[in-house]
Amino acid sequence: MNKKILITASIFGLLAVVLGAFGAHTLKELITVEAQQTFETGVRYQMYHAILLLFVGFIPYIQQKIKKVLYYLIVVGIILFSGSIYGLATNLLTTFDFKTIGFVTPIGGLFLILAWGIMIVNFLKMKAKNDY
């Protein structure tokens, strides 16, 4: 599972850099400043959570069962949150109206919040012998 988590984290990180460059250069002339800022928010949160996945994949203090839950919450959260933000920011450039699925943005955000919450609970339950 750790290898899968680390590979997924790397892919999300790479895509965040690519999408960030795309947003800063290509989209700059195609969408409004407000839409650019919205797009950048999606990129920023995608990168934050790619880094979180790296952490989850490397840290030995999280059980594999919990890692699996965190993995799916973060992956689905990134796809729903950042993915919908990308669609909403570039809505005028497509024939599909992303506003119709805009409700998934807060659901994705909730998944990301749940992942952080589960990590907090996991760390609070750690035995003192694992503390540094």
C-alpha positions as CSV (number, residue, x, y, z in Angstrom):
1,M,0.0,0.0,0.0
2,N,2.9,2.4,0.8
3,K,4.2,2.2,-2.7
4,K,0.8,2.9,-4.2
5,I,0.4,5.9,-1.9
6,L,3.8,7.3,-2.8
7,I,3.2,6.8,-6.6
8,T,-0.2,8.5,-6.3
9,A,1.3,11.3,-4.3
10,S,4.0,11.8,-7.0
11,I,1.5,11.8,-9.8
12,F,-0.7,14.4,-8.0
13,G,2.4,16.5,-7.3
14,L,3.5,16.4,-10.9
15,L,0.0,17.2,-12.1
16,A,-0.2,20.2,-9.7
17,V,3.0,21.6,-11.1
18,V,1.8,21.1,-14.7
19,L,-1.6,22.5,-14.0
20,G,0.0,25.4,-12.1
21,A,2.1,26.3,-15.1
22,F,-0.8,25.8,-17.4
23,G,-2.9,28.2,-15.3
24,A,-0.2,30.8,-15.0
25,H,0.7,30.8,-18.7
26,T,-2.0,29.4,-21.0
27,L,-5.1,30.3,-19.1
28,K,-3.9,33.7,-18.1
29,E,-5.2,35.2,-21.4
30,L,-8.4,33.1,-21.5
31,I,-10.0,33.5,-18.1
32,T,-10.7,36.3,-15.7
33,V,-8.3,37.2,-12.8
34,E,-10.9,35.8,-10.4
35,A,-11.1,32.5,-12.3
36,Q,-7.3,32.4,-12.3
37,Q,-7.2,32.8,-8.5
38,T,-9.9,30.0,-8.2
39,F,-7.8,27.7,-10.5
40,E,-4.7,28.5,-8.3
41,T,-6.7,27.5,-5.2
42,G,-7.3,24.1,-6.8
43,V,-3.6,23.7,-7.7
44,R,-2.5,24.7,-4.2
45,Y,-4.8,22.3,-2.4
46,Q,-3.9,19.5,-4.8
47,M,-0.2,20.1,-4.0
48,Y,-0.8,20.3,-0.2
49,H,-2.6,17.0,-0.3
50,A,0.0,15.4,-2.6
51,I,2.6,16.2,0.1
52,L,0.2,14.8,2.7
53,L,0.0,11.6,0.8
54,L,3.8,11.4,0.8
55,F,3.8,11.8,4.5
56,V,1.2,9.1,4.9
57,G,3.2,6.8,2.7
58,F,6.4,7.3,4.6
59,I,5.4,7.5,8.3
60,P,5.5,4.2,10.2
61,Y,3.2,5.4,12.9
62,I,0.0,4.9,10.9
63,Q,-1.5,1.4,10.6
64,Q,-2.0,0.1,7.1
65,K,-5.7,-0.1,7.6
66,I,-5.8,3.6,8.5
67,K,-3.4,4.4,5.6
68,K,-5.9,2.8,3.2
69,V,-8.7,4.9,4.6
70,L,-6.6,8.1,4.4
71,Y,-5.5,7.2,0.9
72,Y,-9.0,6.9,-0.5
73,L,-10.3,10.0,1.4
74,I,-7.4,12.1,0.1
75,V,-7.6,10.8,-3.5
76,V,-11.3,11.3,-3.8
77,G,-11.1,14.6,-1.9
78,I,-8.5,15.9,-4.4
79,I,-10.5,14.7,-7.4
80,L,-13.8,16.2,-6.2
81,F,-12.4,19.4,-4.6
82,S,-9.6,20.4,-7.0
83,G,-11.1,18.8,-10.0
84,S,-14.4,20.6,-9.6
85,I,-12.5,23.9,-9.0
86,Y,-10.6,23.4,-12.2
87,G,-13.9,22.9,-14.1
88,L,-15.6,25.8,-12.4
89,A,-12.6,28.2,-13.1
90,T,-12.5,27.2,-16.8
91,N,-16.3,26.9,-17.2
92,L,-16.6,29.5,-19.9
93,L,-14.1,27.6,-22.1
94,T,-16.1,24.4,-22.3
95,T,-19.5,23.3,-23.5
96,F,-20.2,21.5,-20.3
97,D,-21.6,23.7,-17.5
98,F,-19.5,22.7,-14.4
99,K,-21.8,24.8,-12.2
100,T,-24.2,21.8,-12.4
101,I,-21.7,19.7,-10.5
102,G,-20.3,22.5,-8.3
103,F,-21.9,20.8,-5.3
104,V,-19.1,18.2,-5.2
105,T,-16.5,20.9,-4.3
106,P,-17.5,21.0,-0.6
107,I,-17.9,17.2,-0.5
108,G,-14.3,16.9,-1.7
109,G,-13.3,19.4,1.0
110,L,-15.1,17.4,3.6
111,F,-13.2,14.2,2.5
112,L,-9.9,16.2,2.9
113,I,-11.0,17.4,6.4
114,L,-12.0,13.9,7.4
115,A,-8.5,12.6,6.4
116,W,-6.8,15.2,8.6
117,G,-9.2,14.4,11.5
118,I,-8.5,10.7,11.2
119,M,-4.8,11.4,11.3
120,I,-5.3,13.6,14.5
121,V,-7.2,10.8,16.2
122,N,-4.6,8.2,15.1
123,F,-1.8,10.3,16.5
124,L,-3.7,11.0,19.8
125,K,-4.1,7.2,20.2
126,M,-0.4,6.5,19.8
127,K,1.3,4.8,22.7
128,A,4.0,6.8,24.5
129,K,6.7,4.3,23.4
130,N,6.3,5.6,19.8
131,D,6.8,9.2,20.9
132,Y,10.1,10.9,20.1
